[in-house]
Amino acid sequence: MAKALDLTGQRFGHLVAIERVHTDKGVLWKCRCDCGNETFAKTSVLRSGGKKSCGCKRFSPIKDLTGKKFGKLTVLKQGDVHITSGGHRQIMYICRCDC
C-alpha cells in the first residue's frame, strides 16, 4: 500500500494545508486561506492547482473605467455588480452619451 502524502504546511496558491481529515467522502485536507477562511480539498485537486483559494479570489479586481470612452459613451461611475445564476459577474456602469 502506498504511503499517504503529508501536505501539512504546504502552500497551494492562497491555501495552506493544515491537517488531513477522513470523511465519508474520503480523505480531504483542511486548508486555511490567506483571507482567514477554512476550506476542504482533495489531495489531487490541491496538487493539480484545481483549488487555490476558499473562493474569495474567484474574481479578479474590477477595473476602474471612470472617464473612459466607448464610442459615444463616457463612463461616469461604476453601478451595481450582479452575480448570475451561472456564477458569472455582471458589472453595470453609469455612462453619459455625447449626444
Buried (B, 14 or more C-beta within 10 A) or exposed (E): EEEEBEBEEBEBBBBBBBEBEEEEEEEBBBBBBBEEBEBBBBBEBBEEEEBBBBEEBEEEEEEEBEEEEEEEBBBEEBEEEEEEEEEEEEEEBEBEEEE
